[in-house]
Amino acid sequence: VQLQASGGGLVQAGGSLRLSCAASGLTFSRSTMAWFRQAPGKEREFVAAARSGGITRYADSVKGRFTISRDNARNTMYLQMNSLKAEDTAVYFCAADYRQWIMGVVAQPSRYDYWGQGIQVTVSS
């Protein structure tokens, strides 16, 4: 299984970025997909997850600003990030698991067997 993330970069506060995560080697349409992030000196934290059937969950800190989506035909997951804040600065990771986890546990990093390389998102204030 390979997860290839892209789309990070530097943006001013209030701006937008879209992250992509292209997956291969797993049945994407049946997998639980998620985004996590890790800021310097902090633990990895949950951002958003999407399961089959359009079920999604967001961290409170990004609700209303970030949107997770998935294109099963392209085996690709996206994270549209709007109204970015300095505190969104972190390395972002995409994660996947072939099991369809209930939404109550998708925020736990241990639920995911596969991780992409991290990509840096920097929001300047």
VMD Tcl script that builds the backbone (N, CA, C; Angstrom):
set m [mol new atoms 375]
animate dup $m
set s [atomselect $m all]
$s set {name element resname resid chain x y z} {
  {N N VAL 1 A 0.847 -1.187 0.000}
  {CA C VAL 1 A 0.000 0.000 0.000}
  {C C VAL 1 A 0.883 1.237 0.000}
  {N N GLN 2 A 0.522 2.173 -0.854}
  {CA C GLN 2 A 1.240 3.445 -0.884}
  {C C GLN 2 A 0.254 4.601 -0.834}
  {N N LEU 3 A 0.593 5.589 -0.024}
  {CA C LEU 3 A -0.179 6.813 0.062}
  {C C LEU 3 A 0.760 7.967 -0.272}
  {N N GLN 4 A 0.413 8.715 -1.297}
  {CA C GLN 4 A 1.244 9.822 -1.743}
  {C C GLN 4 A 0.487 11.123 -1.548}
  {N N ALA 5 A 0.965 11.911 -0.592}
  {CA C ALA 5 A 0.319 13.189 -0.300}
  {C C ALA 5 A 0.981 14.321 -1.070}
  {N N SER 6 A 0.185 15.318 -1.409}
  {CA C SER 6 A 0.707 16.485 -2.110}
  {C C SER 6 A -0.162 17.690 -1.819}
  {N N GLY 7 A 0.361 18.874 -2.179}
  {CA C GLY 7 A -0.441 20.076 -2.071}
  {C C GLY 7 A -0.112 21.009 -0.935}
  {N N GLY 8 A 0.863 20.665 -0.128}
  {CA C GLY 8 A 1.222 21.541 0.971}
  {C C GLY 8 A 1.930 22.791 0.490}
  {N N GLY 9 A 2.272 23.662 1.438}
  {CA C GLY 9 A 2.993 24.861 1.072}
  {C C GLY 9 A 2.817 25.960 2.084}
  {N N LEU 10 A 3.162 27.157 1.650}
  {CA C LEU 10 A 3.084 28.345 2.498}
  {C C LEU 10 A 1.917 29.209 2.038}
  {N N VAL 11 A 1.108 29.648 2.982}
  {CA C VAL 11 A -0.048 30.473 2.659}
  {C C VAL 11 A -0.242 31.490 3.772}
  {N N GLN 12 A -0.811 32.621 3.430}
  {CA C GLN 12 A -1.099 33.615 4.449}
  {C C GLN 12 A -2.359 33.248 5.222}
  {N N ALA 13 A -2.456 33.735 6.435}
  {CA C ALA 13 A -3.648 33.511 7.240}
  {C C ALA 13 A -4.878 34.003 6.487}
  {N N GLY 14 A -5.935 33.195 6.546}
  {CA C GLY 14 A -7.142 33.506 5.811}
  {C C GLY 14 A -7.197 32.887 4.433}
  {N N GLY 15 A -6.081 32.349 3.998}
  {CA C GLY 15 A -6.014 31.747 2.674}
  {C C GLY 15 A -6.472 30.298 2.669}
  {N N SER 16 A -6.294 29.651 1.515}
  {CA C SER 16 A -6.762 28.289 1.324}
  {C C SER 16 A -5.674 27.422 0.706}
  {N N LEU 17 A -5.756 26.138 0.985}
  {CA C LEU 17 A -4.915 25.130 0.357}
  {C C LEU 17 A -5.747 23.867 0.196}
  {N N ARG 18 A -5.401 23.059 -0.803}
  {CA C ARG 18 A -6.035 21.754 -0.940}
  {C C ARG 18 A -4.968 20.677 -0.947}
  {N N LEU 19 A -5.081 19.762 -0.019}
  {CA C LEU 19 A -4.187 18.619 0.042}
  {C C LEU 19 A -4.812 17.440 -0.688}
  {N N SER 20 A -3.969 16.641 -1.306}
  {CA C SER 20 A -4.416 15.427 -1.982}
  {C C SER 20 A -3.645 14.237 -1.435}
  {N N CYS 21 A -4.281 13.093 -1.465}
  {CA C CYS 21 A -3.628 11.856 -1.041}
  {C C CYS 21 A -4.035 10.768 -2.013}
  {N N ALA 22 A -3.107 10.356 -2.867}
  {CA C ALA 22 A -3.369 9.307 -3.854}
  {C C ALA 22 A -2.993 7.962 -3.261}
  {N N ALA 23 A -3.911 7.023 -3.303}
  {CA C ALA 23 A -3.704 5.718 -2.689}
  {C C ALA 23 A -3.574 4.630 -3.749}
  {N N SER 24 A -2.769 3.654 -3.452}
  {CA C SER 24 A -2.647 2.484 -4.326}
  {C C SER 24 A -2.402 1.255 -3.466}
  {N N GLY 25 A -2.825 0.116 -3.984}
  {CA C GLY 25 A -2.575 -1.131 -3.284}
  {C C GLY 25 A -3.631 -1.531 -2.276}
  {N N LEU 26 A -4.721 -0.771 -2.213}
  {CA C LEU 26 A -5.812 -1.170 -1.323}
  {C C LEU 26 A -7.131 -0.884 -2.008}
  {N N THR 27 A -8.197 -1.501 -1.492}
  {CA C THR 27 A -9.526 -1.258 -2.043}
  {C C THR 27 A -10.013 0.070 -1.480}
  {N N PHE 28 A -9.718 1.117 -2.224}
  {CA C PHE 28 A -9.914 2.470 -1.714}
  {C C PHE 28 A -11.359 2.715 -1.303}
  {N N SER 29 A -12.297 2.273 -2.121}
  {CA C SER 29 A -13.700 2.585 -1.870}
  {C C SER 29 A -14.207 2.013 -0.553}
  {N N ARG 30 A -13.549 0.989 -0.053}
  {CA C ARG 30 A -13.990 0.347 1.190}
  {C C ARG 30 A -13.126 0.728 2.386}
  {N N SER 31 A -12.174 1.603 2.172}
  {CA C SER 31 A -11.232 1.937 3.230}
  {C C SER 31 A -11.679 3.168 4.013}
  {N N THR 32 A -11.276 3.212 5.253}
  {CA C THR 32 A -11.412 4.425 6.057}
  {C C THR 32 A -10.179 5.281 5.781}
  {N N MET 33 A -10.410 6.525 5.413}
  {CA C MET 33 A -9.331 7.440 5.086}
  {C C MET 33 A -9.359 8.617 6.052}
  {N N ALA 34 A -8.192 9.148 6.352}
  {CA C ALA 34 A -8.151 10.238 7.332}
  {C C ALA 34 A -6.942 11.138 7.112}
  {N N TRP 35 A -7.041 12.314 7.680}
  {CA C TRP 35 A -5.932 13.257 7.762}
  {C C TRP 35 A -5.600 13.499 9.227}
  {N N PHE 36 A -4.323 13.524 9.527}
  {CA C PHE 36 A -3.804 13.902 10.825}
  {C C PHE 36 A -2.766 14.999 10.611}
  {N N ARG 37 A -2.383 15.652 11.684}
  {CA C ARG 37 A -1.328 16.653 11.586}
  {C C ARG 37 A -0.499 16.654 12.863}
  {N N GLN 38 A 0.717 17.146 12.717}
  {CA C GLN 38 A 1.616 17.207 13.864}
  {C C GLN 38 A 2.424 18.488 13.796}
  {N N ALA 39 A 2.248 19.315 14.798}
  {CA C ALA 39 A 3.003 20.552 14.906}
  {C C ALA 39 A 4.270 20.291 15.714}
  {N N PRO 40 A 5.285 21.118 15.561}
  {CA C PRO 40 A 6.536 20.912 16.299}
  {C C PRO 40 A 6.298 20.840 17.802}
  {N N GLY 41 A 6.835 19.812 18.422}
  {CA C GLY 41 A 6.728 19.670 19.860}
  {C C GLY 41 A 5.388 19.161 20.354}
  {N N LYS 42 A 4.501 18.813 19.410}
  {CA C LYS 42 A 3.175 18.351 19.813}
  {C C LYS 42 A 2.923 16.948 19.282}
  {N N GLU 43 A 1.930 16.308 19.862}
  {CA C GLU 43 A 1.562 14.979 19.408}
  {C C GLU 43 A 0.756 15.071 18.108}
  {N N ARG 44 A 0.760 13.962 17.391}
  {CA C ARG 44 A -0.044 13.901 16.183}
  {C C ARG 44 A -1.521 14.000 16.565}
  {N N GLU 45 A -2.262 14.832 15.839}
  {CA C GLU 45 A -3.661 15.020 16.170}
  {C C GLU 45 A -4.545 14.784 14.950}
  {N N PHE 46 A -5.739 14.343 15.250}
  {CA C PHE 46 A -6.736 14.051 14.239}
  {C C PHE 46 A -7.247 15.335 13.607}
  {N N VAL 47 A -7.476 15.284 12.297}
  {CA C VAL 47 A -8.037 16.427 11.583}
  {C C VAL 47 A -9.413 16.065 11.028}
  {N N ALA 48 A -9.467 15.030 10.209}
  {CA C ALA 48 A -10.730 14.646 9.582}
  {C C ALA 48 A -10.628 13.223 9.064}
  {N N ALA 49 A -11.788 12.580 8.937}
  {CA C ALA 49 A -11.845 11.225 8.391}
  {C C ALA 49 A -13.077 11.087 7.512}
  {N N ALA 50 A -12.960 10.171 6.559}
  {CA C ALA 50 A -14.076 9.895 5.657}
  {C C ALA 50 A -14.173 8.395 5.435}
  {N N ARG 51 A -15.374 7.905 5.614}
  {CA C ARG 51 A -15.614 6.489 5.362}
  {C C ARG 51 A -16.453 6.349 4.125}
  {N N SER 52 A -16.650 5.158 3.671}
  {CA C SER 52 A -17.502 4.946 2.508}
  {C C SER 52 A -18.915 5.422 2.827}
  {N N GLY 53 A -19.619 5.809 1.804}
  {CA C GLY 53 A -20.986 6.284 1.999}
  {C C GLY 53 A -21.067 7.744 2.365}
  {N N GLY 54 A -19.934 8.442 2.282}
  {CA C GLY 54 A -19.955 9.876 2.555}
  {C C GLY 54 A -19.980 10.247 4.017}
  {N N ILE 55 A -19.674 9.318 4.882}
  {CA C ILE 55 A -19.661 9.607 6.317}
  {C C ILE 55 A -18.348 10.285 6.666}
  {N N THR 56 A -18.442 11.413 7.351}
  {CA C THR 56 A -17.249 12.168 7.707}
  {C C THR 56 A -17.269 12.570 9.180}
  {N N ARG 57 A -16.069 12.882 9.657}
  {CA C ARG 57 A -15.933 13.390 11.019}
  {C C ARG 57 A -14.793 14.399 11.009}
  {N N TYR 58 A -14.926 15.451 11.788}
  {CA C TYR 58 A -13.916 16.503 11.855}
  {C C TYR 58 A -13.517 16.793 13.291}
  {N N ALA 59 A -12.293 17.223 13.444}
  {CA C ALA 59 A -11.884 17.772 14.730}
  {C C ALA 59 A -12.600 19.098 14.929}
  {N N ASP 60 A -12.909 19.410 16.173}
  {CA C ASP 60 A -13.623 20.656 16.454}
  {C C ASP 60 A -12.856 21.869 15.948}
  {N N SER 61 A -11.551 21.794 15.981}
  {CA C SER 61 A -10.719 22.936 15.609}
  {C C SER 61 A -10.796 23.279 14.118}
  {N N VAL 62 A -11.281 22.358 13.304}
  {CA C VAL 62 A -11.321 22.617 11.861}
  {C C VAL 62 A -12.733 22.606 11.291}
  {N N LYS 63 A -13.714 22.298 12.110}
  {CA C LYS 63 A -15.102 22.258 11.628}
  {C C LYS 63 A -15.498 23.596 11.031}
  {N N GLY 64 A -16.148 23.520 9.873}
  {CA C GLY 64 A -16.587 24.739 9.200}
  {C C GLY 64 A -15.519 25.378 8.333}
  {N N ARG 65 A -14.281 24.932 8.456}
  {CA C ARG 65 A -13.192 25.505 7.656}
  {C C ARG 65 A -12.587 24.472 6.703}
  {N N PHE 66 A -12.500 23.237 7.133}
  {CA C PHE 66 A -11.898 22.173 6.335}
  {C C PHE 66 A -12.992 21.236 5.824}
  {N N THR 67 A -12.768 20.690 4.644}
  {CA C THR 67 A -13.684 19.705 4.074}
  {C C THR 67 A -12.888 18.531 3.537}
  {N N ILE 68 A -13.227 17.354 4.016}
  {CA C ILE 68 A -12.600 16.140 3.516}
  {C C ILE 68 A -13.504 15.533 2.448}
  {N N SER 69 A -12.892 15.006 1.406}
  {CA C SER 69 A -13.667 14.358 0.360}
  {C C SER 69 A -12.826 13.250 -0.250}
  {N N ARG 70 A -13.477 12.401 -0.980}
  {CA C ARG 70 A -12.768 11.295 -1.612}
  {C C ARG 70 A -13.357 11.034 -2.989}
  {N N ASP 71 A -12.494 10.711 -3.922}
  {CA C ASP 71 A -12.892 10.351 -5.269}
  {C C ASP 71 A -12.522 8.887 -5.460}
  {N N ASN 72 A -13.498 8.017 -5.323}
  {CA C ASN 72 A -13.206 6.589 -5.393}
  {C C ASN 72 A -12.733 6.168 -6.786}
  {N N ALA 73 A -13.154 6.882 -7.809}
  {CA C ALA 73 A -12.729 6.541 -9.163}
  {C C ALA 73 A -11.244 6.835 -9.364}
  {N N ARG 74 A -10.742 7.805 -8.642}
  {CA C ARG 74 A -9.329 8.189 -8.757}
  {C C ARG 74 A -8.488 7.681 -7.602}
  {N N ASN 75 A -9.118 6.965 -6.665}
  {CA C ASN 75 A -8.401 6.488 -5.481}
  {C C ASN 75 A -7.669 7.629 -4.772}
  {N N THR 76 A -8.348 8.737 -4.649}
  {CA C THR 76 A -7.720 9.921 -4.094}
  {C C THR 76 A -8.619 10.575 -3.047}
  {N N MET 77 A -7.991 11.018 -1.982}
  {CA C MET 77 A -8.677 11.743 -0.919}
  {C C MET 77 A -8.164 13.180 -0.935}
  {N N TYR 78 A -9.032 14.100 -0.546}
  {CA C TYR 78 A -8.670 15.511 -0.535}
  {C C TYR 78 A -8.979 16.130 0.829}
  {N N LEU 79 A -8.280 17.223 1.108}
  {CA C LEU 79 A -8.608 18.043 2.265}
  {C C LEU 79 A -8.571 19.494 1.796}
  {N N GLN 80 A -9.736 20.081 1.651}
  {CA C GLN 80 A -9.836 21.495 1.307}
  {C C GLN 80 A -9.773 22.294 2.600}
  {N N MET 81 A -8.792 23.152 2.683}
  {CA C MET 81 A -8.579 23.929 3.902}
  {C C MET 81 A -8.790 25.402 3.593}
  {N N ASN 82 A -9.806 25.972 4.187}
  {CA C ASN 82 A -10.130 27.392 4.006}
  {C C ASN 82 A -9.955 28.141 5.314}
  {N N SER 83 A -9.905 29.448 5.216}
  {CA C SER 83 A -9.771 30.312 6.398}
  {C C SER 83 A -8.647 29.824 7.299}
  {N N LEU 84 A -7.519 29.555 6.715}
  {CA C LEU 84 A -6.405 28.995 7.458}
  {C C LEU 84 A -5.891 29.959 8.520}
  {N N LYS 85 A -5.465 29.378 9.621}
  {CA C LYS 85 A -4.944 30.137 10.746}
  {C C LYS 85 A -3.501 29.706 11.011}
  {N N ALA 86 A -2.773 30.539 11.717}
  {CA C ALA 86 A -1.392 30.210 12.046}
  {C C ALA 86 A -1.315 28.886 12.801}
  {N N GLU 87 A -2.300 28.627 13.625}
  {CA C GLU 87 A -2.283 27.386 14.412}
  {C C GLU 87 A -2.556 26.129 13.585}
  {N N ASP 88 A -2.873 26.304 12.310}
  {CA C ASP 88 A -3.002 25.150 11.419}
  {C C ASP 88 A -1.645 24.700 10.879}
  {N N THR 89 A -0.613 25.465 11.153}
  {CA C THR 89 A 0.723 25.116 10.703}
  {C C THR 89 A 1.151 23.786 11.310}
  {N N ALA 90 A 1.512 22.856 10.458}
  {CA C ALA 90 A 1.886 21.518 10.915}
  {C C ALA 90 A 2.326 20.687 9.710}
  {N N VAL 91 A 2.851 19.526 10.018}
  {CA C VAL 91 A 3.043 18.506 8.979}
  {C C VAL 91 A 1.767 17.679 8.930}
  {N N TYR 92 A 1.205 17.558 7.749}
  {CA C TYR 92 A -0.044 16.833 7.576}
  {C C TYR 92 A 0.231 15.450 6.989}
  {N N PHE 93 A -0.471 14.462 7.533}
  {CA C PHE 93 A -0.312 13.074 7.111}
  {C C PHE 93 A -1.660 12.513 6.664}
  {N N CYS 94 A -1.665 11.774 5.570}
  {CA C CYS 94 A -2.866 11.021 5.239}
  {C C CYS 94 A -2.688 9.591 5.748}
  {N N ALA 95 A -3.796 8.985 6.092}
  {CA C ALA 95 A -3.778 7.644 6.665}
  {C C ALA 95 A -4.924 6.835 6.080}
  {N N ALA 96 A -4.727 5.526 6.043}
  {CA C ALA 96 A -5.749 4.638 5.484}
  {C C ALA 96 A -5.790 3.333 6.240}
  {N N ASP 97 A -6.957 2.760 6.281}
  {CA C ASP 97 A -7.107 1.423 6.832}
  {C C ASP 97 A -8.206 0.709 6.059}
  {N N TYR 98 A -7.993 -0.575 5.769}
  {CA C TYR 98 A -8.973 -1.292 4.961}
  {C C TYR 98 A -10.246 -1.583 5.738}
  {N N ARG 99 A -10.195 -1.447 7.049}
  {CA C ARG 99 A -11.391 -1.684 7.862}
  {C C ARG 99 A -12.245 -0.421 7.907}
  {N N GLN 100 A -13.542 -0.610 7.884}
  {CA C GLN 100 A -14.469 0.524 7.962}
  {C C GLN 100 A -14.783 0.770 9.431}
  {N N TRP 101 A -13.948 1.587 10.039}
  {CA C TRP 101 A -14.104 1.856 11.458}
  {C C TRP 101 A -15.361 2.664 11.718}
  {N N ILE 102 A -15.971 2.432 12.891}
  {CA C ILE 102 A -17.072 3.291 13.291}
  {C C ILE 102 A -16.500 4.681 13.555}
  {N N MET 103 A -17.309 5.688 13.359}
  {CA C MET 103 A -16.809 7.055 13.423}
  {C C MET 103 A -16.355 7.437 14.827}
  {N N GLY 104 A -16.769 6.705 15.799}
  {CA C GLY 104 A -16.345 7.008 17.161}
  {C C GLY 104 A -14.871 6.747 17.423}
  {N N VAL 105 A -14.215 5.970 16.548}
  {CA C VAL 105 A -12.809 5.627 16.802}
  {C C VAL 105 A -11.879 6.123 15.711}
  {N N VAL 106 A -12.387 6.773 14.686}
  {CA C VAL 106 A -11.544 7.136 13.549}
  {C C VAL 106 A -10.502 8.189 13.895}
  {N N ALA 107 A -10.650 8.834 15.040}
  {CA C ALA 107 A -9.686 9.859 15.438}
  {C C ALA 107 A -8.432 9.269 16.081}
  {N N GLN 108 A -8.395 7.970 16.278}
  {CA C GLN 108 A -7.272 7.318 16.938}
  {C C GLN 108 A -6.230 6.896 15.893}
  {N N PRO 109 A -5.027 7.422 15.949}
  {CA C PRO 109 A -3.998 7.050 14.974}
  {C C PRO 109 A -3.736 5.552 14.909}
  {N N SER 110 A -3.908 4.869 16.018}
  {CA C SER 110 A -3.624 3.434 16.067}
  {C C SER 110 A -4.563 2.608 15.201}
  {N N ARG 111 A -5.659 3.211 14.745}
  {CA C ARG 111 A -6.624 2.489 13.917}
  {C C ARG 111 A -6.172 2.365 12.458}
  {N N TYR 112 A -5.092 3.029 12.107}
  {CA C TYR 112 A -4.675 3.071 10.707}
  {C C TYR 112 A -3.370 2.300 10.506}
  {N N ASP 113 A -3.392 1.423 9.532}
  {CA C ASP 113 A -2.212 0.625 9.226}
  {C C ASP 113 A -1.277 1.309 8.236}
  {N N TYR 114 A -1.791 2.238 7.466}
  {CA C TYR 114 A -1.002 2.812 6.384}
  {C C TYR 114 A -0.967 4.336 6.498}
  {N N TRP 115 A 0.237 4.869 6.269}
  {CA C TRP 115 A 0.457 6.306 6.389}
  {C C TRP 115 A 1.252 6.811 5.199}
  {N N GLY 116 A 0.894 8.007 4.757}
  {CA C GLY 116 A 1.674 8.666 3.727}
  {C C GLY 116 A 2.808 9.458 4.342}
  {N N GLN 117 A 3.663 9.968 3.486}
  {CA C GLN 117 A 4.726 10.835 3.982}
  {C C GLN 117 A 4.101 12.157 4.418}
  {N N GLY 118 A 4.646 12.802 5.346}
  {CA C GLY 118 A 4.094 14.071 5.792}
  {C C GLY 118 A 4.386 15.183 4.814}
  {N N ILE 119 A 3.473 16.139 4.758}
  {CA C ILE 119 A 3.711 17.311 3.936}
  {C C ILE 119 A 3.511 18.556 4.797}
  {N N GLN 120 A 4.359 19.527 4.578}
  {CA C GLN 120 A 4.340 20.721 5.410}
  {C C GLN 120 A 3.289 21.706 4.927}
  {N N VAL 121 A 2.529 22.195 5.885}
  {CA C VAL 121 A 1.620 23.313 5.652}
  {C C VAL 121 A 2.016 24.418 6.625}
  {N N THR 122 A 2.343 25.570 6.092}
  {CA C THR 122 A 2.753 26.696 6.915}
  {C C THR 122 A 1.833 27.873 6.635}
  {N N VAL 123 A 1.233 28.388 7.702}
  {CA C VAL 123 A 0.330 29.528 7.584}
  {C C VAL 123 A 0.983 30.709 8.274}
  {N N SER 124 A 1.246 31.738 7.520}
  {CA C SER 124 A 1.895 32.924 8.081}
  {C C SER 124 A 0.832 33.906 8.558}
  {N N SER 125 A 1.113 34.489 9.712}
  {CA C SER 125 A 0.128 35.419 10.288}
  {C C SER 125 A 0.472 36.862 9.936}
}
mol reanalyze $m
mol bondsrecalc $m
mol representation Tube
mol addrep $m
